[in-house]
Each structure stands twice: as C-alpha cells, then as structure tokens.
Amino acid sequence: MDNFEVSLPGFNFVCLGIGFYAAASLVLYYYPNFLHGKKEKKDHNFVVVSHRGGSGENRENTLTAFKHSHEIGSDVIELDCHITKDGQVVVSHDNSLLRLCGVNKLISELTYDELPDLLEGQDEDIFLQKSSQTDIKKSISSSLITNELHCRNGNTKTPHKIPLLEDVFKHFPNTHVNLDVKIENDNLINQVDQLVRKYNREHLTVWGSFNERVCKKLHALNPKVGIFFSMSGCLKLMVYMVFGLLPFVKFKESHLEIIMPNRILKKNRDSIPRGYIAALLLVKTFFIRKSFIKHLQKRGISVYYWVLNEEEEFKDAIELGVNGIITDYPSRLIEYIQTNTEVHTHIVRPIKTN
C-alpha cells in the first residue's frame, strides 16, 4: 500500500500528460493551421484526372489518349515513366512489353527505335484473357486488383508507338501532368527532372512514385514540383493517425493519391488475397473520411481518390470532399458532374469547351 501511495502522484502526472497530449492532438487535428499556418490552396476547383490518359476510352498512355483527354476538358493527365537502354524517357506503366506489345522484353533492354508497336484495341484484351503464359499472368495479377481490363471500340488500324515524355510535353505545353516514376533509376529520375525544367513545367507537374527513395530523390532535385505520398509515406500517415501524431508532423508532400477501396471490396473481394483485403480495410478505416481529408486540405495537401469509374463511386468521393478523382473514363466523370450540379453544389469547376 505504501508503495502504491508513493507512486500515485507520478501516475497522476502521466495521466495528466496523456490527457493534455490527446486534447492537443484532437484540437490540432480539426484546426491544424494553429500549428502549421494557413497554406495556399493547391486545387481551387474540382480536378478530373485522366488515368493513363483515360485508359477506358483510348489506348492507355498514348498521344491519342492524351489528346482526347485534353479535348473533352480533363484537367490533368496521369501518366507513367520508364527509360530505354539509350536513355530515352518513355510513357508506359509497365517495364515489361508483354502486356503492351506481346513481346517478352523489357523497355530498359531496348533502345527507343527497337521498341515494338503497341497491341491495338481489343487485341490487348484478347491477348491477356487467352494467354496461358505464367509470366504474363504474374505481371498483371496485382494490377488487376485495383484496375480493370477495358474493351475499347473504334479505330484499331493505326499503330501506336510508346511515346516519349518529351513529345507529351511538346504536344500539351499547358496541360497539367501527374507523373509516376515507376522505378528507382537515377538516370530516369534526372532525365525527368531535366525535361520538366526544359519545358518550364514545375507549376504544371505533380510527380512521385510508390517508392519512397524515388520520391526523396525527386524532391531533392526540384522541390518546386509538387509531390505525392509514396506507399511507405501512406503507411506512415496511418501510424500517425493511430497515435495522434498527424497534426504534429510536417510533410514535404503536396498531394495524397489514395485508392478508394469500396469498389474493389464490393466487386472483387473473393479473388483478392487476404493480405490485400486487410490493407484495403485499413485504408478505408483511416483515409476514407471527411475529417481526414479536411485536415490535409487545411494544410495545403490535395486529396485524389483512384481509380473510380462508376457514378456511385463518383458520388461517394465527391461527397467526402476530395479535390479530384483519377478515372479511366474522364468523359463519364465530366458528364456526371455536368448533370449533377444541383446535388454537388460545393463543386466549383469550369468545364472546358473546345
């Protein structure tokens, strides 16, 4: 009993400290500007981001897709980068050419002139669906958890070549680009930075990678360019949320681009490994909430959800207050916004007309 009485004041002090910390964390969660100051708003209007140029409407990551995306009024083109053997930065989600071209080679193994033409239209879907090659299945299995195969009608006669990033910058000099550097390659990272500088695109570019090391290198090269959270950065956000540290931590990132797991859990749950399901449930628990989005926005961090393709998904994300939606069907999203202005009255977004 004597020992208990002696330790009681210390115990009370600890409880008082924990209570003060919890109260401060809660207040700063809802009012982060008390600590971090008022931040410049990154996205003044709601943003339509065309995933790989709108891969549900055109061949992904092609100049044709980017042109269509621009013409219909999409605000941002999302694209992916790799580098060829001769140091050319190309726009492609995969380093492997199996899914893209039906050729068992890597982009990094070939010069730009040696790259084969892309499979066209439904040829790609047929190739994927009928192929029994194990390595092809492995290359797309994880992607299909969060993305879809799209059957595209239309002209499949014109061959497409994997485009150069420089050509994208030349063709669309005033279009915002969300740029995903897919691998940790110093030459690739430096070349991307040089192209962004050459075409004066710091204010038009948001870049990043799932790989935190790539994100750090990009930010060190050019801190003027907006950057999105890496995979490990998202995991850290989750830890900060759990322990109430989120309001106290400073971030270099300007954008959070996070999967909205609701549609995946509804559509594909039986085919998803348990580990993925657990990760998706954690994302849903911590990141899919209005208060979290508002906290980041007050700190100048824009929040995009991906990859949303259905009206129900658009509605859920917009009601949560996101800054933008990354979609394979930009035409569908733009039409949804135009026909639901009375429902989503908080959206301020002038639709482009050409």
VEXDOLUM-182656 format. One line per field, with one value per residue: residue in three letters; z, x, y of N, C-alpha, C, O in turn. Coordinates in pm, whole numbers. Atoms other than C-alpha are relative to their C-alpha. Example, Ala and Ser with C-alpha at 12.3 -4.5 7.8 and 13.67 -1.06 7.14 Angstrom:
aa	ala	ser
nup	0	-6
neast	89	-82
nnorth	-119	-119
caup	780	714
caeast	1230	1367
canorth	-450	-106
cup	0	73
ceast	90	-77
cnorth	120	109
oup	66	90
oeast	194	-26
onorth	118	220
This chain:
aa	met	asp	asn	phe	glu	val	ser	leu	pro	gly	phe	asn	phe	val	cys	leu	gly	ile	gly	phe	tyr	ala	ala	ala	ser	leu	val	leu	tyr	tyr	tyr	pro	asn	phe	leu	his	gly	lys	lys	glu	lys	lys	asp	his	asn	phe	val	val	val	ser	his	arg	gly	gly	ser	gly	glu	asn	arg	glu	asn	thr	leu	thr	ala	phe	lys	his	ser	his	glu	ile	gly	ser	asp	val	ile	glu	leu	asp	cys	his	ile	thr	lys	asp	gly	gln	val	val	val	ser	his	asp	asn	ser	leu	leu	arg	leu	cys	gly	val	asn	lys	leu	ile	ser	glu	leu	thr	tyr	asp	glu	leu	pro	asp	leu	leu	glu	gly	gln	asp	glu	asp	ile	phe	leu	gln	lys	ser	ser	gln	thr	asp	ile	lys	lys	ser	ile	ser	ser	ser	leu	ile	thr	asn	glu	leu	his	cys	arg	asn	gly	asn	thr	lys	thr	pro	his	lys	ile	pro	leu	leu	glu	asp	val	phe	lys	his	phe	pro	asn	thr	his	val	asn	leu	asp	val	lys	ile	glu	asn	asp	asn	leu	ile	asn	gln	val	asp	gln	leu	val	arg	lys	tyr	asn	arg	glu	his	leu	thr	val	trp	gly	ser	phe	asn	glu	arg	val	cys	lys	lys	leu	his	ala	leu	asn	pro	lys	val	gly	ile	phe	phe	ser	met	ser	gly	cys	leu	lys	leu	met	val	tyr	met	val	phe	gly	leu	leu	pro	phe	val	lys	phe	lys	glu	ser	his	leu	glu	ile	ile	met	pro	asn	arg	ile	leu	lys	lys	asn	arg	asp	ser	ile	pro	arg	gly	tyr	ile	ala	ala	leu	leu	leu	val	lys	thr	phe	phe	ile	arg	lys	ser	phe	ile	lys	his	leu	gln	lys	arg	gly	ile	ser	val	tyr	tyr	trp	val	leu	asn	glu	glu	glu	glu	phe	lys	asp	ala	ile	glu	leu	gly	val	asn	gly	ile	ile	thr	asp	tyr	pro	ser	arg	leu	ile	glu	tyr	ile	gln	thr	asn	thr	glu	val	his	thr	his	ile	val	arg	pro	ile	lys	thr	asn
nup	0	-6	133	88	-33	46	146	49	64	130	88	34	91	131	52	38	123	110	26	68	135	77	26	98	128	50	43	118	111	63	27	17	31	-124	-8	129	75	111	119	129	53	121	104	-28	52	3	106	70	37	93	-34	120	111	16	62	36	121	105	-34	-112	10	137	35	35	-125	-63	82	-31	-137	1	77	-69	-116	-117	-54	-24	59	-84	84	-66	74	-5	82	93	-8	47	-86	38	-96	72	-79	-8	-137	-20	61	88	123	25	5	92	138	25	20	-130	-20	-85	62	-36	76	140	33	36	137	1	-65	95	-9	-102	43	22	-35	-70	11	-131	-92	44	-31	-143	-47	55	-22	-114	-45	-142	-27	32	-108	-116	23	-5	-105	-103	61	19	-127	-10	131	78	144	69	140	66	139	78	99	-49	115	-10	-103	-99	-58	-135	21	-84	-90	62	98	-76	-41	118	51	-100	-79	-111	-68	-124	9	-122	57	-88	37	-41	-55	-56	97	-11	133	25	-89	47	132	-21	-55	105	94	-68	0	139	51	-100	-42	-145	-50	68	-25	-130	26	-116	24	-114	-67	-77	39	123	-40	-65	103	81	-79	-18	127	34	-100	50	60	-95	-9	-73	-101	42	-76	-140	-54	-39	-121	-111	-30	-77	-135	-64	-36	-113	-123	-19	35	130	0	-42	96	123	119	124	106	32	45	-40	102	-75	54	-71	3	-4	123	15	-98	44	128	19	-130	-5	74	-55	-114	-130	-35	69	-63	-126	32	49	-115	-76	76	-17	-138	-38	103	68	-96	27	-91	43	123	-37	-71	98	84	-76	0	137	67	78	-12	116	-12	125	134	-10	136	-1	-58	-145	-54	12	-100	-134	-15	1	-127	-103	14	61	98	136	22	107	63	134	86	-27	60	-89	-120	36	23	-130	-68	69	-17	-142	-67	-111	-110	-51	14	-45	105	87	105	136	99	122	124	114
neast	82	-89	-59	105	23	-116	0	124	-21	-62	103	88	-74	1	136	20	-76	70	123	-36	-43	118	80	-72	7	136	22	-81	51	107	-47	-146	-64	-57	-140	-69	30	92	-70	61	82	-63	100	108	121	-2	-92	18	-132	14	-93	-72	63	138	-24	127	54	-102	-118	-63	-132	-34	32	143	75	-23	70	144	19	-10	110	129	-1	-69	-92	-134	-35	-84	-80	-107	-126	-115	-112	-51	-143	-77	23	117	110	121	122	51	20	-79	-131	16	74	93	139	12	-35	-6	-141	-60	-116	18	-30	-137	-94	3	-5	134	32	25	127	105	127	94	119	106	141	39	-106	-66	88	6	-131	-9	101	-21	-137	-23	-137	-5	-64	96	98	-63	-23	124	91	17	62	142	70	42	34	89	-22	101	22	20	39	-54	-102	-117	-88	-119	-91	-50	-131	-13	-46	-101	53	-25	107	119	-20	7	136	93	-88	69	83	-55	-38	-29	-103	-43	-129	33	-112	-111	-109	-47	3	141	39	-66	54	134	-19	-51	109	91	-64	-17	128	57	123	6	134	98	-36	-8	-68	-21	-18	32	-128	-36	-133	19	64	-100	-92	72	18	-132	-37	82	107	108	102	84	-34	101	-49	-37	68	-42	53	139	-4	-35	121	89	-58	22	142	26	-59	33	-116	20	-5	-130	-104	-7	-11	-50	93	109	117	24	76	24	105	127	14	139	41	-76	53	134	2	-100	-49	-30	-122	-110	-69	40	-88	49	127	-33	-52	110	85	-70	16	140	22	-74	-12	127	82	1	-87	-138	-17	0	-125	-107	27	-34	-146	-44	-20	116	31	62	32	-12	40	145	55	145	68	10	-132	-16	87	-56	-124	31	65	-104	-69	-132	-36	7	20	-79	95	-25	107	19	126	109	-5	38	145	65	-6	86	141	32	-43	91	-32	-133	-4	-128	-100	-23	-87	41	-29	-56	70	-90
nnorth	-120	-116	-18	-50	-140	-78	-8	-59	-131	21	54	-111	-88	66	-10	-140	-23	68	-74	-125	38	41	-120	-81	71	-12	-139	-29	81	-77	-137	14	-128	-55	43	-1	-121	15	44	-32	107	49	19	-93	61	146	40	127	52	112	106	44	-70	48	130	64	-63	8	81	-70	-63	-35	-138	-2	-8	-129	-100	13	-46	-146	-58	11	-88	55	-100	56	129	85	89	75	-14	91	-48	100	32	-115	-117	-77	15	37	1	137	48	121	14	115	-25	110	-47	-112	30	142	34	32	-85	-116	-128	-36	83	-40	-142	-48	41	145	32	39	-70	48	73	-98	22	121	101	10	72	139	58	22	94	133	45	91	-18	-32	-128	-106	-4	-62	-143	-78	45	-102	-118	23	-19	-140	-53	83	11	-79	30	-128	5	-112	27	74	18	-83	50	-92	26	-56	-138	-63	-101	-130	-25	-40	-139	-85	-2	-54	-88	-67	99	55	141	75	83	109	59	137	77	-78	-6	-138	-62	-33	-110	-121	-36	-56	-133	-87	-30	-91	-132	-46	-50	-92	65	22	-37	84	139	68	126	87	142	85	21	-119	-46	-78	-126	-84	-47	-98	-122	-63	-60	-116	-14	-85	86	71	142	77	95	135	105	-5	-125	26	83	-89	-77	87	8	-130	-7	90	-51	-141	-82	-63	-147	-53	37	-78	83	-59	34	-93	77	138	72	124	87	6	146	46	68	124	94	42	72	105	44	143	29	-78	64	-55	-112	-118	-39	-67	-133	-82	-34	-103	-124	-42	-44	-121	-103	-29	-75	-143	-75	20	-79	-142	-29	-15	-117	-120	-9	-22	128	41	143	63	142	74	-43	5	4	10	-116	17	-31	-145	-64	22	-75	-143	-32	-3	-127	10	-102	52	143	61	90	52	-51	-143	-48	42	-83	-136	1	14	-130	-95	34	9	-125	-29	93	-33	-146	-55	12	-116	48	-37	101	-57	27	-25
caup	0	88	-248	-424	-240	-328	-700	-721	-784	-1066	-1212	-1198	-1371	-1653	-1691	-1699	-1967	-2180	-2143	-2245	-2546	-2655	-2622	-2817	-3087	-3121	-3140	-3394	-3599	-3664	-3658	-3797	-3902	-3536	-3570	-3940	-4050	-4336	-4650	-5012	-5165	-5435	-5630	-5644	-5843	-5856	-6070	-6327	-6368	-6670	-6555	-6816	-7038	-6989	-7048	-7064	-7363	-7557	-7568	-7241	-7223	-7591	-7754	-7888	-7536	-7406	-7698	-7634	-7262	-7326	-7581	-7359	-7074	-6842	-6611	-6552	-6747	-6529	-6685	-6601	-6698	-6775	-6950	-7254	-7299	-7483	-7209	-7361	-7111	-7238	-7119	-7007	-6696	-6742	-6795	-6944	-7304	-7265	-7187	-7405	-7715	-7672	-7669	-7387	-7342	-7103	-7212	-7035	-7252	-7583	-7748	-7830	-8201	-8114	-7920	-8097	-8171	-7906	-7938	-8061	-7920	-7822	-7935	-7596	-7402	-7610	-7566	-7190	-7149	-7368	-7277	-7054	-7003	-6632	-6654	-6821	-6553	-6283	-6445	-6446	-6145	-5888	-6131	-6189	-5819	-5850	-6225	-6497	-6847	-7084	-7415	-7642	-7968	-8251	-8494	-8433	-8769	-8676	-8496	-8176	-8056	-7691	-7673	-7541	-7237	-7428	-7703	-7444	-7311	-7665	-7766	-7442	-7319	-7085	-6958	-6600	-6569	-6281	-6335	-6177	-6194	-6188	-6097	-5895	-6171	-6122	-6495	-6529	-6232	-6362	-6717	-6596	-6390	-6685	-6911	-6655	-6628	-7004	-7073	-6767	-6619	-6245	-6190	-6419	-6274	-5975	-5956	-5730	-5700	-5484	-5388	-5109	-5220	-5562	-5402	-5189	-5491	-5696	-5417	-5360	-5730	-5761	-5451	-5659	-5812	-5621	-5498	-5389	-5097	-5162	-5037	-4722	-4681	-4674	-4415	-4200	-4230	-4095	-3798	-3727	-3728	-3483	-3230	-3272	-3423	-3755	-3654	-3530	-3833	-4122	-4475	-4795	-4999	-5171	-5280	-5138	-5413	-5245	-5358	-5267	-5161	-5151	-5516	-5503	-5188	-5343	-5687	-5648	-5284	-5344	-5578	-5361	-5127	-4756	-4716	-4975	-4811	-4475	-4634	-4811	-4489	-4312	-4590	-4566	-4187	-4170	-4504	-4632	-4400	-4430	-4126	-4257	-4600	-4444	-4217	-4512	-4722	-4446	-4459	-4835	-4931	-5210	-5194	-5502	-5500	-5764	-5983	-5987	-6294	-6186	-6093	-5745	-5687	-5818	-5586	-5276	-5339	-5416	-5104	-4898	-5033	-5234	-5456	-5753	-5896	-6103	-6358	-6666	-6802	-6791	-7028	-6790	-6488	-6665	-6779	-6425	-6285	-6550	-6488	-6107	-6028	-5804	-5598	-5561	-5509	-5348	-5670	-5849	-6179	-6517	-6776	-7078	-7415	-7739
caeast	0	284	448	119	70	422	371	26	145	368	81	-142	126	147	-231	-235	34	-152	-474	-305	-143	-474	-656	-386	-386	-765	-773	-492	-649	-950	-758	-410	-349	-285	43	123	-19	-258	-150	-208	-489	-342	-657	-903	-1154	-1251	-1000	-1069	-757	-740	-575	-312	-488	-826	-749	-1117	-1173	-846	-527	-352	-53	-67	-74	-420	-546	-387	-531	-881	-847	-743	-1018	-1304	-1192	-993	-778	-484	-320	-187	98	387	754	1031	1366	1505	1851	1963	1835	1504	1221	908	549	448	305	493	862	770	645	435	105	174	317	305	686	883	1129	1182	1176	1508	1665	1589	1670	1376	1396	1385	1059	776	437	167	-106	-416	-766	-921	-613	-458	-759	-783	-411	-436	-751	-642	-274	-163	189	269	494	221	-27	221	285	-81	-227	-158	-260	-599	-680	-706	-756	-975	-939	-1122	-1272	-1242	-1427	-1315	-1029	-764	-590	-343	-36	74	429	518	552	840	770	924	664	387	534	564	208	45	252	-14	-171	-119	54	58	377	457	824	792	1143	1441	1683	1897	1925	1545	1496	1749	1612	1257	1374	1567	1261	1038	1288	1348	978	917	663	731	390	216	362	297	533	622	645	528	898	990	1354	1245	1022	1310	1541	1278	1211	1582	1632	1344	1142	936	745	450	495	254	292	473	345	557	450	89	176	339	24	-172	66	43	-336	-334	-109	-249	74	-72	-122	237	426	540	516	707	419	158	-79	-225	-339	-505	-710	-1078	-1122	-1503	-1546	-1273	-1409	-1756	-1660	-1352	-1334	-1337	-1038	-822	-556	-628	-326	-461	-805	-652	-461	-772	-974	-706	-718	-1096	-1083	-825	-829	-1187	-1332	-1424	-1230	-905	-950	-1030	-726	-492	-664	-623	-252	-239	-239	-477	-651	-729	-907	-833	-932	-1305	-1515	-1879	-2134	-2182	-1807	-1801	-2086	-1923	-1586	-1734	-1950	-1638	-1491	-1190	-1002	-1012	-1086	-849	-1055	-1024	-1338	-1293	-1588	-1813	-1694	-1729	-2080	-2169	-2054	-2240	-2567	-2547	-2467	-2775	-2661	-2297	-2338	-1993	-1810	-1661	-1523	-1549	-1577	-1361	-1526	-1330
canorth	0	240	178	242	572	684	609	766	1126	1003	806	1113	1318	1062	1060	1439	1442	1186	1381	1705	1535	1379	1712	1897	1630	1649	2029	2045	1767	1990	2319	2238	2600	2686	2497	2498	2832	2894	2711	2803	2601	2379	2293	2581	2376	2010	1822	1548	1335	1102	779	689	940	769	403	308	533	505	302	385	621	721	1063	973	918	1237	1439	1304	1370	1729	1793	1676	1902	1677	1890	1656	1376	1096	900	667	675	427	464	284	137	452	686	796	863	689	690	343	184	-145	-201	-538	-531	-847	-679	-376	-538	-915	-924	-1085	-798	-508	-145	-100	-372	-198	133	356	270	-102	-77	-263	-112	-143	-402	-226	-201	-529	-722	-643	-769	-1087	-1149	-1116	-1319	-1611	-1625	-1911	-1775	-1766	-1460	-1256	-1352	-1255	-918	-821	-1006	-736	-463	-623	-598	-221	-177	-321	-457	-224	-335	-32	2	227	250	-15	22	294	155	323	350	405	785	987	1203	1494	1453	1475	1799	1937	1847	1965	2260	2399	2078	1964	1627	1380	1184	846	745	369	251	368	458	767	830	817	1048	1300	1289	1353	1648	1791	1765	1934	2219	2241	2294	2515	2275	2298	2463	2211	1894	1671	1377	1089	714	426	403	647	660	782	1047	1174	1198	1382	1628	1689	1761	2005	2098	2342	2050	1909	1553	1280	1040	713	380	397	759	642	379	647	857	563	526	899	870	578	752	1102	1233	1351	1718	1749	1612	1829	1691	1761	1616	1832	1553	1234	999	705	411	414	51	40	-59	-325	-484	-496	-627	-846	-948	-1324	-1303	-1078	-1227	-1177	-951	-710	-716	-626	-336	-210	-225	-20	239	250	292	572	755	739	1001	1367	1484	1336	1497	1834	1814	1762	2027	2284	2207	2266	1897	1797	1458	1248	909	645	464	546	464	439	706	562	590	948	1039	885	1052	1396	1385	1315	1638	1519	1763	1532	1189	976	783	563	733	1112	1166	977	1176	1512	1422	1315	1649	1844	1659	1665	2027	2051	1752	1852	2224	2264	2175	2475	2364	2535	2257	2333	2360	2329
cup	0	-137	-98	22	-49	-151	-56	-62	-138	-103	-45	-101	-142	-64	-48	-131	-121	-38	-75	-145	-88	-36	-107	-138	-63	-53	-129	-120	-76	-35	-17	-28	124	9	-130	-82	-115	-126	-126	-50	-135	-115	32	-49	8	-125	-55	-51	-87	26	-126	-126	-21	-68	-32	-129	-117	49	103	-34	-144	-25	-40	125	65	-77	30	139	7	-67	74	128	126	45	8	-75	97	-91	79	-87	26	-89	-85	18	-42	71	-40	102	-79	97	-6	146	30	-59	-96	-120	-30	-15	-109	-145	-34	-22	137	17	99	-78	22	-75	-145	-16	-40	-140	-8	64	-103	16	109	-65	-6	50	79	-13	134	96	-35	34	147	47	-46	34	122	55	144	26	-36	112	124	-17	12	121	106	-54	-10	130	8	-133	-78	-141	-69	-146	-71	-145	-75	-92	62	-111	16	109	94	44	139	-12	93	91	-61	-103	68	41	-119	-49	95	95	121	81	124	-15	138	-41	102	-54	54	66	57	-92	-5	-134	-36	81	-48	-134	13	54	-107	-100	61	1	-141	-54	102	56	152	54	-61	33	147	-29	128	-44	120	88	70	-38	-127	33	62	-102	-87	74	21	-127	-28	98	-43	-56	110	-1	80	93	-65	80	147	66	45	127	122	40	89	145	75	44	127	130	22	-36	-125	6	26	-104	-123	-119	-116	-112	-17	-37	66	-106	51	-63	85	-2	-11	-123	-16	95	-40	-120	0	127	2	-67	54	117	131	41	-63	65	130	-25	-45	113	87	-70	18	139	27	-102	-65	100	-24	86	-41	-124	34	72	-101	-86	71	8	-141	-78	-69	6	-125	35	-137	22	-5	-138	-6	71	151	68	-6	112	140	22	8	132	116	-7	-60	-98	-143	-2	-118	-61	-136	-101	29	-59	91	126	-30	-22	132	74	-63	26	147	78	118	121	66	-15	40	-107	-80	-105	-137	-98	-128	-120	-116	-129
ceast	86	62	-99	-22	114	-5	-121	20	65	-98	-95	65	1	-137	-30	71	-67	-127	27	40	-120	-85	65	-8	-138	-27	75	-40	-107	42	152	71	55	150	76	-25	-95	77	-75	-78	55	-99	-121	-134	13	78	-37	135	-20	110	61	-61	-146	0	-128	-57	98	115	82	137	45	-35	-146	-85	15	-73	-150	-30	1	-121	-133	-5	58	107	143	14	90	74	117	126	96	109	54	151	86	-38	-116	-113	-128	-118	-59	-17	92	139	-2	-86	-102	-144	-19	13	0	141	65	134	-33	33	146	105	15	22	-141	-41	-32	-134	-105	-124	-87	-107	-116	-136	-23	104	69	-83	-7	130	11	-93	28	139	9	142	3	56	-91	-101	59	12	-126	-86	-22	-67	-151	-79	-58	-39	-82	55	-114	-8	-36	-37	65	111	120	102	132	93	43	139	2	57	113	-67	19	-106	-129	11	-11	-144	-98	74	-65	-88	70	25	30	91	52	129	2	114	106	120	45	-1	-143	-42	60	-55	-139	11	48	-109	-101	57	8	-128	-76	-133	-8	-141	-110	16	-15	65	19	14	-53	124	42	137	-6	-59	102	98	-66	-11	131	45	-76	-117	-114	-117	-79	28	-108	65	33	-81	40	-45	-144	-7	35	-120	-95	49	-22	-145	-27	48	-23	112	-21	9	138	111	-8	21	59	-102	-109	-129	-2	-90	-19	-113	-126	-45	-143	-37	71	-54	-137	7	88	44	42	132	123	64	-35	86	-45	-129	27	51	-110	-94	65	-12	-141	-24	62	-7	-132	-95	17	100	146	30	9	129	114	-20	35	151	57	26	-129	-18	-73	-31	12	-40	-151	-62	-152	-63	-11	132	28	-75	61	124	-27	-64	100	85	139	24	-12	-18	85	-86	49	-99	-25	-129	-117	-4	-43	-150	-76	-2	-96	-148	-42	44	-90	29	131	23	134	109	6	98	-52	39	48	-86	94	-80
cnorth	126	29	58	148	87	20	72	138	-13	-51	110	96	-57	12	142	31	-63	75	129	-27	-35	122	87	-63	17	141	29	-86	77	142	-1	132	70	-30	24	126	-29	-31	43	-120	-44	-10	87	-56	-152	-45	-138	-45	-125	-103	-60	62	-37	-135	-77	51	-4	-88	76	57	22	145	13	13	136	112	-2	54	152	63	-4	84	-59	99	-49	-132	-74	-96	-59	2	-115	57	-114	-20	118	129	87	-25	-23	-8	-140	-39	-117	16	-119	36	-109	48	106	-42	-149	-51	-19	71	109	127	37	-81	44	149	44	-47	-149	-37	-37	87	-62	-86	98	-48	-126	-111	-21	-83	-148	-72	-35	-111	-143	-58	-91	15	48	139	116	14	66	150	83	-34	105	124	-17	9	140	61	-101	-15	72	-44	129	-23	115	-45	-71	-20	74	-52	111	-43	60	141	40	102	140	34	42	146	95	16	69	93	63	-94	-53	-150	-55	-115	-101	-61	-142	-76	94	-13	145	72	42	121	132	47	62	142	99	39	96	142	59	63	85	-51	-24	23	-87	-147	-38	-134	-80	-144	-77	-19	129	54	85	136	95	57	106	133	73	70	129	13	91	-82	-71	-149	-73	-101	-134	-102	3	129	-15	-84	84	86	-79	-12	130	16	-81	61	150	95	84	153	58	-20	89	-93	79	-15	106	-71	-138	-62	-142	-79	11	-146	-52	-84	-134	-106	-52	-93	-124	-70	-147	-34	71	-75	71	119	130	49	74	142	94	42	107	135	56	59	136	113	39	65	150	75	-11	83	148	39	24	124	130	21	13	-127	-41	-151	-46	-146	-65	-145	-21	14	-2	120	-9	35	151	70	-12	87	150	42	2	127	-5	113	-49	-151	-43	-110	-48	57	147	56	-29	87	143	9	-10	133	99	-25	-9	124	34	-89	40	149	60	-5	130	-44	40	-109	66	-35	37	1
oup	-71	-180	-182	-73	-91	-200	-175	-169	-230	-219	-162	-191	-239	-183	-151	-217	-227	-156	-168	-235	-202	-148	-196	-239	-184	-161	-222	-234	-199	-121	64	-7	113	61	-127	-187	-149	-162	-126	-44	-225	-226	122	3	31	-232	20	-132	-43	-3	-208	-234	-115	-181	-104	-185	-233	166	80	-112	-177	47	-17	128	112	-16	49	157	74	-17	58	188	234	-37	-10	-76	138	-178	191	-210	139	-153	-40	96	10	22	-4	133	-160	218	-109	230	140	-162	-201	-107	-135	-114	-176	-232	-150	-80	226	24	125	-166	-67	-73	-215	74	-65	-161	-102	52	-203	116	143	-179	76	39	182	56	171	164	54	79	182	128	25	29	224	138	178	112	27	155	191	80	37	147	146	17	8	127	58	-136	-32	-190	-33	-216	-44	-218	-13	-114	153	-98	-31	225	53	61	163	-69	201	51	-45	-117	17	27	-105	-86	51	213	214	162	120	-76	218	-113	208	-160	175	144	21	-84	-48	-140	-87	28	-52	-156	-56	8	-113	-146	-7	-23	-161	-126	88	53	197	140	-18	-20	236	-119	238	-162	229	207	5	-35	-140	-20	33	-92	-121	17	22	-121	-75	70	26	-64	204	-105	178	76	-151	167	234	186	147	213	231	158	183	239	193	150	217	232	112	7	-153	-79	-5	-90	-178	-107	-133	-211	79	-40	82	-126	53	-114	208	-105	-35	-111	-68	58	-8	-128	-52	128	65	-35	-1	204	132	104	1	82	158	45	-5	115	141	-5	41	153	92	-65	-121	143	-59	36	-30	-133	-17	50	-90	-116	9	33	-161	-184	-5	13	-161	103	-239	136	0	-214	-115	157	221	177	88	178	214	128	90	184	216	87	-35	-149	-235	98	-223	10	-205	-222	92	0	108	171	48	23	152	131	8	28	177	194	214	234	189	-99	4	-90	-129	-76	-184	-117	-179	-127	-118	-237
oeast	57	71	-64	-36	93	32	-125	-35	28	-96	-132	0	-15	-148	-93	16	-75	-159	-46	0	-130	-135	-2	-27	-148	-84	20	-10	-110	-18	224	192	139	228	192	36	-120	171	-197	-30	71	-69	-198	-239	121	63	-52	198	-82	227	-10	-60	-209	-46	-124	-149	56	124	118	213	162	-115	-207	-180	-83	-126	-212	-128	-83	-174	-214	-111	37	174	237	-78	194	14	146	117	110	90	65	216	196	-8	-119	-144	-169	-101	-112	66	147	156	64	-184	-165	-210	-122	-60	16	161	50	239	-151	119	213	223	105	-10	-228	-156	-99	-177	-121	-139	-72	-146	-126	-171	40	96	103	-31	-2	129	59	-56	-5	160	-54	185	-59	6	-84	-134	-9	-5	-119	-183	-136	-143	-225	-202	-168	-90	-101	130	-230	93	-141	31	121	129	184	193	236	52	61	166	-64	166	132	-163	-67	-144	-203	-85	-62	-185	-198	91	5	-168	188	-55	101	47	104	129	5	89	113	198	-30	-29	-165	-104	-9	-71	-170	-60	-1	-113	-150	-15	-19	-124	-195	-234	-88	-188	-225	-55	24	21	-11	32	-66	112	61	158	64	-15	102	137	-2	14	135	108	-19	-226	-215	-230	-22	65	-161	182	-40	-161	-47	-70	-184	-93	-20	-144	-154	-30	-57	-172	-97	-21	35	112	57	77	163	219	-116	86	31	-98	-152	-235	101	-204	74	-210	-119	-93	-163	-95	12	-70	-174	-65	47	149	142	194	232	-7	-65	37	-43	-149	-37	13	-114	-143	-4	-34	-159	-95	0	-4	-142	-194	125	171	221	134	96	181	187	75	86	198	178	89	-233	80	-178	49	-23	-54	-198	-27	-209	0	4	133	81	-23	67	139	33	-35	78	156	220	-70	-30	0	85	-130	124	-79	-126	-191	-207	-111	-118	-215	-179	-105	-166	-228	-158	83	-43	2	141	102	164	215	-96	217	-152	158	-15	-143	153	-23
onorth	222	143	142	225	201	127	104	164	60	-10	117	148	16	43	163	100	-2	89	165	46	9	132	138	6	39	158	89	-50	76	205	59	143	158	51	65	144	-144	40	59	-233	38	35	56	-19	-205	13	-234	24	-222	-78	-119	2	12	-148	-177	-8	8	-123	192	0	-1	204	118	92	194	204	103	126	213	162	87	99	-4	161	29	-213	-23	-160	-17	11	-164	161	-228	51	137	238	205	-140	61	-23	-182	-4	-126	80	-116	110	-108	19	109	6	-186	-158	65	6	136	126	89	-46	-3	227	-39	-86	-192	-151	34	158	-180	-63	189	-165	-151	-212	-134	-172	-234	-186	-143	-196	-238	-179	-66	-64	149	212	222	125	145	225	203	37	129	191	80	17	159	173	-213	69	53	-45	188	-96	206	-165	-19	-102	28	-60	226	-162	162	157	-16	167	227	151	126	222	206	126	126	61	104	-49	-87	-222	8	-205	-64	-123	-162	-168	211	-108	232	192	152	213	235	167	159	231	212	153	186	239	177	162	110	19	-106	-52	-80	-232	37	-207	-33	-174	-20	-49	231	175	184	238	215	174	207	240	197	176	227	-37	99	-34	-124	-204	-20	-137	-183	-66	-3	132	42	-61	65	110	-26	-7	129	73	-35	52	209	210	176	211	174	37	111	-197	198	59	169	-9	-203	-19	-222	-22	21	-193	-171	-192	-230	-222	-165	-192	-228	-135	-181	-136	57	-124	190	214	235	170	176	235	210	155	193	238	176	159	221	230	149	5	197	163	86	147	218	149	122	196	223	132	1	-122	-56	-226	8	-212	-6	-188	-134	104	9	182	92	93	209	160	87	148	220	149	71	161	84	174	31	-219	22	-201	22	46	182	143	54	126	203	104	55	170	172	69	-38	115	95	-50	47	193	173	54	178	-61	-14	-133	158	-144	145	20
